[in-house]
């Protein structure tokens, strides 16, 4: 499975864009190995303020070893940035999937490879279809 997300905010005054309309990356539906919405530009107080652009991609391979049970290996790469040439963060990991009667349950262990973005070991749990 592969996925790629790109988005941008077109405005003459980005500072007037509310945080709810800015881009944030990181977490189990984005770049695993980083906290939820922790990848974005930061203000002087080191608080995530959201970026003008979002570039996120990932590759995941799943192998069904028993009926309805799968193991997965993945690499995610991306960030929410103010310039599309800003550095991106990378996360790698493995996980297990159970295709339950109510939808898939996913448990991942991921390592954020870039310490400058707060990468480290994280456990991600999610349920339901991928968004």
C-alpha positions in Angstrom: 0.0 0.0 0.0 1.2 3.5 -0.8 -0.2 6.9 0.1 0.6 10.5 -0.6 -0.9 13.7 0.7 -0.1 17.2 -0.5 -2.0 20.3 0.4 -1.4 24.0 0.5 -3.0 27.2 1.7 -3.2 30.0 -0.9 -3.4 33.4 0.8 -1.6 36.7 0.7 -1.6 36.9 4.6 -0.9 33.4 6.1 -0.8 35.0 9.6 -4.5 35.6 9.3 -5.3 31.9 8.6 -6.7 30.3 11.8 -4.8 27.3 13.2 -7.8 25.0 12.3 -7.1 25.7 8.6 -3.4 25.2 8.8 -1.5 21.9 8.2 -0.1 19.6 10.9 1.6 16.2 10.5 2.6 13.4 12.7 0.7 10.5 14.3 -0.9 7.2 13.3 -2.6 8.6 10.2 0.4 10.6 9.0 4.1 10.2 9.9 4.3 7.4 12.5 7.2 7.7 15.0 6.1 11.3 15.9 3.4 12.6 18.1 -0.1 13.6 16.8 0.2 16.9 14.9 3.7 17.7 16.3 5.3 18.1 12.9 4.8 21.7 11.9 6.6 25.1 12.1 6.9 26.3 15.7 6.7 29.8 17.3 9.2 31.4 19.7 7.7 29.4 22.6 8.3 26.0 20.7 4.6 25.6 20.2 3.4 24.0 16.9 1.6 26.7 14.9 0.8 24.8 11.6 2.3 25.1 8.2 1.3 26.5 4.8 2.0 23.2 3.1 1.7 19.5 3.9 3.7 16.8 2.2 3.3 13.3 3.6 3.8 9.9 2.0 4.2 6.4 3.1 4.8 2.8 1.9 3.5 -0.2 3.8 3.7 -3.9 3.1 1.3 -6.3 4.9 1.6 -10.1 5.0 -1.3 -12.3 6.1 0.3 -15.0 8.3 -3.0 -16.4 9.6 -6.5 -15.8 8.4 -7.5 -12.1 9.4 -4.1 -11.5 11.0 -1.3 -9.5 9.2 2.1 -8.2 10.0 3.2 -4.9 8.5 6.4 -3.0 7.8 6.3 0.6 6.8 8.2 3.8 6.1 6.6 7.3 6.4 8.1 10.5 5.2 6.7 14.1 5.5 6.0 17.3 7.4 3.9 20.4 7.5 6.1 23.2 6.4 6.1 26.9 5.3 8.3 26.2 2.3 8.1 23.0 0.2 11.9 22.7 0.3 12.0 22.5 4.1 13.3 19.3 5.6 10.9 16.3 6.0 10.8 13.8 8.9 11.1 10.0 8.4 9.5 7.3 10.5 9.9 3.5 10.2 8.3 0.6 12.0 6.4 -2.6 12.2 2.9 -3.5 13.2 0.2 -6.1 13.5 -3.3 -5.9 12.0 -6.4 -7.8 12.9 -9.2 -7.6 10.3 -12.1 -7.7 12.8 -15.8 -8.0 11.9 -16.2 -4.2 12.7 -13.1 -3.1 10.8 -9.3 -3.4 11.0 -7.5 -2.8 14.3 -3.8 -1.7 13.9 -1.0 -1.7 16.5 2.3 -0.2 15.3 5.7 0.3 16.9 7.5 3.1 15.1 10.8 5.0 15.4 11.0 8.6 14.3 14.5 8.9 12.7 14.9 12.6 13.0 15.7 13.8 16.5 15.4 17.5 15.4 11.7 16.9 14.9 11.2 15.1 18.2 11.5 11.6 16.7 11.8 8.6 19.0 10.0 5.3 19.7 6.2 5.5 19.7 3.3 3.1 19.9 0.4 3.9 17.6 -3.0 2.3 17.9 -5.8 2.9 15.4 -9.1 1.3 14.4 -11.4 1.5 11.4 -10.6 2.1 7.7 -7.6 4.2 6.7 -8.4 7.8 5.9 
